[in-house]
Amino acid sequence: MKLLRDKLPEGRKEIIPATADETYPAKKDAKKKQKGENQKRKKEGKNPLPHPEGFIVAAAYLPTLNIFASLCVQDRDFNHLLALMFMQPLRGDDYVVVDGEPLYNGTCDNLKRCTIHRRRRIVRKDPRFQEPKKNDLSTYLKGV
């Protein structure tokens, strides 16, 4: 990051934020296979598989410079070691916005949690949002 900052023109020495996130797309036909497997597991009294077979795509982006600092596509789960390597180009950045995934802890100095991801986690745990309401949306939101 220091090398990149040194190459910027004098007028572009502003704060350089970054954002990093990962997603787990399913492999082709994996959702169909998972559905069948979970039906078998239900009959056997076992817990269902939480996710279909897939892979990981992770990206770190510098929005003020309009460039990707890091891109990772792996056929395995995202883990702390992978997160350390993935976040290496962002060391020394002013701040990095992440989704709150614990794997990012200790990867950069100035990690900030994304407010959207934080609110989604709160809503997932809120019992008022667990049971869908049959009334219209405005009536539902008045109770929130």
N, C-alpha and C positions, 0 to 999 in steps of 0.2 A: 504494500500500500504506500509505503514511503517513496519508493521509486516512481510509482504512478503519480503521486502528489508532486514530486520534484519536476516531472515532465510537463505538468500543467502550466499554461501561460500565467503570468503574474495576476491577471484579472480573474482567474478561475480558481483561486486558492480558498474557496468557500468550504463549508462543512460538506463532507461526502458521506451520506448515509448509505446503508446497504440493507437488503432484505434477502432472507433465505427461507425456503420452504421445500417440502418433499411431498410427493404423492405416490400412491400405489395403484397404478392401473392393473386391471385384471388381464391375464392372457386370454387369447381367443378360446371361446367355449368353456372357460373356467367357471363362470357363474352357473352354467347349466350343469356341469359336473358337481359343483358344490351343492346345488339344490338336491340332486339325486342322492349324494352322499349324506346330506343332513337328514333326508327322509329315512334312510337306513339307520342312521344313528339314533333318531327319535324312537324308532321301533325297538331298538336294542337298549334304550334307556341311557344313552350316552349324550354328552353335551355336543351341540352343533359346532361345526367349524366356523370361526368368527369371520374369516376373510377368504375369498377365492384365491387360487394360485395366481401370483402376479409377479411384478418386478417393481423396482423403485426408480423414480426420476426425481432428482433433486437439483435445484437451481439457486444460485446466489447472484443477485442483480444489483447493479449500482445505478439507480434511476437518474441521478443528476448527470451522469456521464453517458447514459444510455448503452451500457455494455454489461455482459454477463461476466462475472468474475470467476465463476466455477459452475460446472455442469457435471452431474454424475448420473449414470444409468447403470444399474446393477441388477443381477438376477438373484439377489439375496436380500435379507432384511437389513434395514438401516440400523446401525449400531454406533456406539460411542467412538470407536476407532475410525469408522468411515466418516462420522461427523467431524472428527478432528482434521482429517485430510481434506474433506470438503470445505471446511471453513478456513483453512490455512491462508488462502489468498486474501481473506478479509481481515487478518490480524493487522492492527494499527489503524483500522477504520474508526471514524468518529463514533458511530453507533451502528448496530446491526439489529434489525427487527426480525424476530423469529416467532413461531407459533406457540411457544411455551413447552415444546417437547423437551423432556428432561435430558435427552441425549445431547442437546446443545450446551448444557451447563459445562462451563470450563473451557469451551472452545474458543471464545473471544472475550476480551475485557469488557466491552460495552454492549452487552446483550440487553435488548428491550423486548418485552412481550407485546405482541400484536393485540390491540384492543378488540378487534373483531373476533379473533380466536378466543380471547378471554371471555367475551360475552357469550359466545356459543357454548363454552363449557359450563357457564353459569346456567344457561337455559336448559341444557341437557340434564342438569341435576335438579332443576326446579320442578316439583311435583305438579304445579299448575300447567306445565307444558307437556307432561307425560301423557295425559289422557286427552285425545282430540275432542273438541267441543263441536256439537252439531249446529249451534247457532251461527249467525253470520259473524264475520271477522270483527266488526266494530264492537259487538256485544262481548265477544271474547276478550278483546284487548282492554275493555273497561275494567275487567276484574284483575288485570295484571298490574 
